[in-house]
Amino acid sequence: MKKKTIYISVVLGIMGLLFSQCNQKDFLSVANPSATDDVFVTSSVSEAFKTLSWCYAEYRRNDAGGGNYNWNDPCSDAEYYPEYNSNNGRIGYLRPAEFSVDGRKGQFNSLYKILGRCARIGDIIGSKTEYLEAKEAGVTDDWTQLYGEAWTFYCYCYFELVRHFGDVPFGIENSIVESYGLTSRFEILDKIIAKLKEVEPLMYDLGQGGIKAERMSRTFAHQLIAEAALYSGAYQTIRTDSIAQNLYGDIAFTAKYTDNAVKAAYVRRNDYKDYYRLAQTHFRLVLGERKGSLSFITTDERDYCNNPFQRGFQYMADKQLSPESIWEAGNIAPNQSERPYSQGRPSDGGGSNAAPCKVFGGIRIIPTFYYTGYEDGDKRMDPSMVVTGSDGKGNEKIINFKSGSRLSGGIAVNKWDDNRMNPPYVVKQRNSGMNYVMRRISNTMLLLAEVDALLGDETEALSIVNQIRDRAFGDDQHRLSVSGDALKEAISREVAREFVGEGDIRWEMIRTGTMTDRAKKVRRDIKTMIAGLEADGYYTFANGRVISNYIWTKPVNKASKLTYDRVDGDPALVPGWRGVYDYSTIPAVASIVTGTDNNLAIKGLFEYIDPTGAEAAALEADGYTKTNWGIDIISGKNQLWDYNILSGIELTDVPLYYHSIPLETMQQSQGRVTNGYGLPQL
């Protein structure tokens, strides 16, 4: 029987530890290279870190980025993918069976590449005299940090594989095996929790020993322990086919929904509270004893605005590390960057030397969330969601609701915007150099609140919710006093308000067992809204805000072209946090800028204006133009606004959100690895 190598090992290179640069085929088909010599590889801490830095670069290039629009998955009851029936969004629509079997082969293989190399680095350092002496003495130093960092990265990659692919091969990296199969995700999570517990005492807290947020710290290791425990105990979809019969061992589950046709069930393990208690312990450590330099921004030192929530995102635009970040995947121009290109504020600009360059905008905001998701006065609304983009010629333009990208596709994410850079990167699209903030302190806070609420520790959960709300409103007058299911719902809403556009909402829906019900509700809500637009030309939401078929827009000249906090009564400053950078000040693109009325005033965005009435006539006399708004939703009601909005939930109550294990991985397993959940096998 021909033996298969599960993953590449490491080989000694002339200039340090180099990794086998085989032909980038699937990891299961790579030939085993020679053994590794430790003599030069770990001659110093700096040389040893070079070996680990490749792993960070690989993750940034092919997992955090890689042109995958955050894996096209962040469809929720607040977000959608903007191109009708696009293959890119199949998993997001909850229609994974329609996606290709190798659709996420690149990410699958990349994660295995990284974890295999991390394991080898950990093994090498683990046998080094300096490391062994420090460990024996109970001393945390640069060698013990590197050891723990390598194994933490290894665990993180397995965590990501489990989240995105379910049950996967485990534990045979860097070895030759005759055969391999699937390992239960619950077993994998247990093992990475154990490994993280072993290595976290050897690591520096965030900010200690020169460890900043671009590297994995002890703080992040505790975060990962907590998340692994939470995802083990939370609701999730599992297989119920023949392979699954022995896969999950003696774990007992309670099913919320079961589908015998796709052989899957939406379940939670019966001993989930044990895992939630473990998660609670480690989330508390991240926010307490092990927080290091981590902090929650509650004030804004800028004299031209006051928005502590947006301040955290401005650090990204300024290419600085945020004090709120637990881990950022580091980046630098001209490396490929998906922020803002695929996850930010759109631009119709060209691919290079534009004002600003093209921004695709692969995550959009469902209008029912835009109009109802935030309360009046919540400072997160405008920096999170935006109704305008850039024309690429230095002007602000309205976004439309037609299927597409750039200025088509609907309301966009505003957290990453070329215009907010100082100065914007105008050389080439997709090269801004912004970091990917993978975890920040509010992630931990609201995950802890979620766990607390389920375990009955409601005082702490409510306190966290109110800390988040105090920052959002800038006062303590919007605090909640709720309990039970109302508290759980409040936490869910704060997750949506805090993380819209970042992918977290979808995971929270899955974990809490609410995915099915919320998916069906948002689909009903959209149909109700469209019916109102069709019948009356507008629809009034319960909070009094109105979406209309038409709005009125007008180019205007603002002294400050880039706008900040909204100013009631000024149609160019409501909503706030838009405008454009003054590209006439950048010599490379100054000649591209057209006109001087670069800002956009908007009327009728939240209230109805009768297109045949006196107000509309007066606006048009004042230079405003009647502009399509909700009417474009009507025209796409059976396409973009149906298929792309979690439409797979109409096919089965079991949420189907996993990606396929790639074809070659299945083929070389000799039948021991297959795709479940109705996913393609070929």
Secondary structure, 3 states (H helix, E strand, C coil): CCCEECCCCEEEECCEEEECCCCCCCHHHCCCCCCCCHHHHCCCHHHHHHHHHHHHHHHHHHHHHCCCCHHHCCCCCCEECCCCCCHHHCCCCCCHHHCCCCCCHHHHHHHHHHHHHHHHHHHHHHCCHHHHHHHHHCCCCHHHHHHHHHHHHHHHHHHHHHHHHCCECCCCCCCEECCCCCECHHHHHHHHHHHHHHHHHHCCCCCHHHCCCCCCCHHHHHHHHHHHHHHHHCCEEEECCCHHHCCCCCCCEEEEEEECCCCEEEEEECCHHHHHHHHHHHHHHHHCCCCCCCCCCCCCCCCCCCCHHHHHHHHHHCCCCCCCEEEEECCCCCCCCCCCCCCCCCECCCCECCECCCECCCCEECHHHHHHCCCCCCCCHHHHEECEEECCECCEEECCCCCCCCCCCCCEECCCCHHHCCCCCCCECCCCCCCEEEEEHHHHHHHHHHHHHHHCCHHHHHHHHHHHHHHHHCCCCCCCCCCHHHHHHHHHHHHHHHHCCCCHHHHHHHHCCCHHHHHHHHHHHHHHHHHHHHHHCEEECCCCCEEECEEEEEEECCCCCECCCCCCCCCCCCCCCCECCCHHHCCCCHHHCCCCCCEEEEECCCCCCCCCCHHHHHHHHCCCEEEECCHHHHHCCCCHHHHCCCHHHHCCCCCCCCCCCCHHHHHCCCCCCCCCCCCCCC
